[in-house]
Amino acid sequence: MRPRPPVKGRGIVSGTGLIVTCLAATFAALVFSLWPYTDRPGTGPDVLSAQTLRTSYGPLSALDQDFLVKVRLAGLWELPAGQQARAKGTTPAVRTAGRHLVEGHRFLDERVRGVAARLNLTLPDEPGDQQKQWLETLDEAQGAEYDRQFATILRLAHGRVFSVVAQVRASTRNSLVRDLADDANTTVLDHIKVLEATGYVDFDAVARDLATGSTPPAAGPAPASPTTPAPAPDPAFTLPPPTFRPPPEQRNGTSHTDNTPSGS
């Protein structure tokens, strides 16, 4: 009996078999390339970044870490700037803005130190070089010139931080950072409002800063032009004291213990 000839279209070397084999090989290659990341929560460049830290509160991205450092640095120079404004400000509005800065950054500084301790993250203990220069500028200014320097420098700084807070709040996967971003958003917006209410903010300088992305000049913004003076603040201006939410631990009925003094 003669052997039966092969049936056309059957076998692994046939057209259909070859296509199926190639597809299976491609799928296996994709699965193998993604396998090292299957135990990591979420996807995206931040989670897969070498700078991302694994914590029990969720991934702590490089942006999250930078945010915590920025909140700490802000308190290290804006809190003393607020204390200075309460003493050197020539109008009630400027002194009120200083009070808001003191209360707001005292609250945020306690919060960020507590969060950093729970995440085992080290924070700076002194402001940066640029921030020290801003404080020196305010030390040298007097009278109405001080009011202008204070309002505009602090408004520029808060405007830059405000965009960072929004980005972190939208992208973070860490529950502690998310709660801190909520508090920072409320505090920074409050400070922006009271600084603008002084009547001394140079909005042209703010617009230029947003357009160029440059840092506020070390010598402080130029005073308003004689032909276009800043609007004079109302001498009787007052604002109610700011209200801040307690830390999440207190909101949930438990005490907050980070072993740090609240007044530092």
C-alpha positions in Angstrom: 0.0 0.0 0.0 1.3 3.4 -1.0 1.8 6.0 1.8 -0.9 8.6 2.1 0.3 12.0 0.8 0.3 14.9 3.4 -2.9 17.0 3.5 -2.2 20.5 2.4 -2.5 23.2 5.1 -1.9 20.8 8.1 1.1 20.6 10.4 3.2 23.1 12.3 5.0 24.2 9.1 1.8 25.0 7.4 0.6 28.6 6.9 -1.9 28.6 9.8 0.4 26.8 12.2 3.3 29.1 11.4 1.2 32.2 12.2 -0.1 30.7 15.5 3.5 29.8 16.5 4.7 33.4 15.8 1.9 35.0 17.7 2.6 32.7 20.7 6.3 33.6 20.6 5.5 37.3 20.5 3.1 37.1 23.4 5.7 35.1 25.5 8.3 37.7 24.8 6.0 40.5 26.0 5.1 38.7 29.2 8.7 38.0 29.9 9.8 41.6 29.4 7.0 42.8 31.9 7.5 40.1 34.4 10.1 41.9 36.6 7.5 44.6 37.4 4.5 42.5 38.1 4.9 42.8 41.8 5.0 46.6 41.8 1.8 48.6 42.3 0.6 50.7 39.4 2.3 51.5 36.2 4.0 54.5 34.7 7.5 56.1 34.8 7.3 57.2 38.5 6.5 53.7 39.8 9.2 52.1 37.7 11.7 54.7 38.5 14.8 53.7 40.5 14.1 56.6 42.9 10.7 55.3 43.9 10.5 53.9 47.4 8.2 51.1 48.5 6.3 52.0 51.7 3.3 50.6 53.6 1.4 53.8 52.6 2.0 53.3 48.9 4.8 54.0 46.5 6.8 57.2 47.3 7.9 58.6 43.9 10.8 61.0 43.3 8.2 63.8 42.9 6.6 62.9 46.2 10.0 63.1 47.9 10.8 66.4 46.3 7.5 67.7 47.4 8.2 66.8 51.1 11.6 68.6 50.9 10.0 71.7 49.3 7.3 71.9 52.0 10.1 71.7 54.7 12.3 74.3 52.9 9.3 76.7 52.6 8.7 76.6 56.3 12.3 77.2 57.1 12.3 80.6 55.4 8.7 81.7 55.1 7.9 81.2 58.7 10.7 83.7 59.8 9.7 86.0 56.9 6.2 86.0 58.4 7.5 86.8 61.8 9.5 89.6 60.4 6.5 91.0 58.5 4.4 91.1 61.7 7.1 93.5 63.2 8.2 95.4 60.1 5.1 95.7 58.0 3.8 99.2 57.8 0.1 98.4 57.2 -2.4 96.1 59.0 -2.7 94.1 55.7 1.0 93.3 55.6 1.1 92.3 59.2 -2.0 90.1 58.7 -0.3 88.4 55.8 2.7 87.8 58.1 0.5 86.2 60.7 -1.0 83.9 58.2 2.4 82.8 57.1 3.5 82.1 60.6 0.4 80.1 61.5 0.3 78.2 58.2 3.9 77.2 58.0 4.1 76.3 61.6 1.2 73.9 60.9 2.6 72.5 57.7 6.1 72.1 59.2 4.8 69.9 62.0 2.8 67.9 59.4 5.7 67.4 57.0 8.1 66.3 59.7 5.5 63.8 61.0 5.0 62.4 57.5 8.7 62.2 56.8 9.3 60.4 60.1 6.7 57.7 59.2 8.3 57.3 55.7 11.9 57.3 57.0 12.8 60.3 54.9 15.4 62.8 55.9 14.5 66.5 55.6 16.8 69.6 55.4 17.4 71.6 58.6 18.1 75.0 57.0 16.8 77.0 53.9 18.6 76.9 50.6 21.1 79.6 49.4 18.4 81.4 47.3 16.0 81.4 50.2 18.7 82.9 52.5 19.2 85.7 49.9 15.5 86.5 49.9 15.6 86.8 53.7 18.7 89.1 53.5 16.8 91.2 51.0 13.9 91.6 53.4 16.3 92.3 56.3 17.7 95.3 54.4 14.4 96.7 53.2 12.5 99.3 55.3 9.2 101.1 55.2 6.9 100.8 52.2 9.8 99.3 50.2 9.8 96.4 52.7 6.1 95.9 52.1 6.6 95.7 48.3 9.5 93.3 48.6 7.8 91.1 51.1 4.5 90.9 49.2 6.0 90.2 45.8 8.8 87.9 46.7 6.5 85.7 48.8 3.8 85.8 46.2 6.2 84.6 43.5 7.4 81.8 45.8 3.9 80.7 46.7 2.8 80.7 43.0 5.6 78.3 42.1 4.8 76.0 45.0 1.1 76.0 44.2 1.7 74.3 40.8 3.9 71.6 42.4 1.2 70.9 45.0 -1.4 70.4 42.3 0.9 68.0 40.3 1.6 66.0 43.4 -2.0 65.8 44.5 -3.0 64.6 41.0 -0.3 61.9 40.7 0.7 60.6 44.1 0.0 57.0 45.0 1.0 57.5 48.6 -1.8 58.2 51.1 0.3 60.2 53.5 1.5 62.5 50.7 -2.0 62.9 49.4 -3.3 64.1 52.8 -0.3 66.5 53.1 -0.9 67.8 49.6 -4.5 68.6 50.6 -3.3 70.6 53.6 -0.6 72.3 51.6 -3.1 73.3 48.9 -5.4 75.0 51.4 -2.5 76.7 53.2 -0.7 78.0 50.0 -3.9 79.3 48.5 -4.7 81.2 51.8 -1.2 82.8 51.7 -1.6 83.8 48.0 -4.9 85.5 48.9 -3.6 87.5 51.9 -0.4 88.5 50.0 -2.4 89.8 47.1 -4.8 91.6 49.5 -1.9 93.8 50.7 -2.1 95.8 47.5 1.7 95.6 47.1 2.1 92.5 44.8 3.8 93.3 41.5 1.7 91.3 39.1 3.9 92.1 36.2 6.8 90.4 38.0 4.5 87.4 38.7 3.6 87.2 35.0 7.2 87.4 33.9 8.1 84.7 36.3 5.5 82.4 35.0 6.5 83.1 31.4 10.2 82.6 31.9 10.1 80.0 34.6 13.0 81.8 36.3 13.4 82.1 40.1 12.6 85.5 41.7 15.7 87.7 41.6 18.0 87.5 44.6 17.8 91.3 45.1 14.0 91.1 45.1 11.6 92.5 42.5 12.0 96.1 41.3 9.7 98.6 43.0 6.6 99.7 41.1 7.1 102.3 38.3 6.3 105.9 39.4 3.9 106.0 36.4 2.0 102.9 37.4 2.2 102.6 41.2 0.9 99.6 43.1 -2.6 100.3 44.5 -2.5 101.6 48.1 -3.7 99.1 50.6 -6.7 99.9 52.8 -5.4 101.0 56.2 -8.4 99.4 57.9 -8.0 96.1 56.1 -8.5 93.0 58.2 -8.9 89.3 57.6 -10.2 86.6 59.8 -7.6 84.2 61.2 -6.8 81.2 58.9 -8.4 77.9 59.7 -6.4 74.7 59.2 -7.5 71.1 59.3 -6.0 69.0 62.0 -3.7 66.1 60.9 -5.5 62.9 59.7 -4.7 61.2 63.0 -6.6 63.8 65.0 -9.4 63.9 62.4 -9.8 60.1 63.0 -10.0 60.5 66.7 -6.5 59.4 67.6 -3.6 61.5 68.9 -0.8 62.7 66.6 2.6 61.6 68.0 5.7 62.5 66.0 7.8 63.6 69.0 8.5 67.0 67.5 7.8 70.4 69.1 4.9 72.2 67.6 6.3 75.6 67.9 9.6 75.1 66.0 
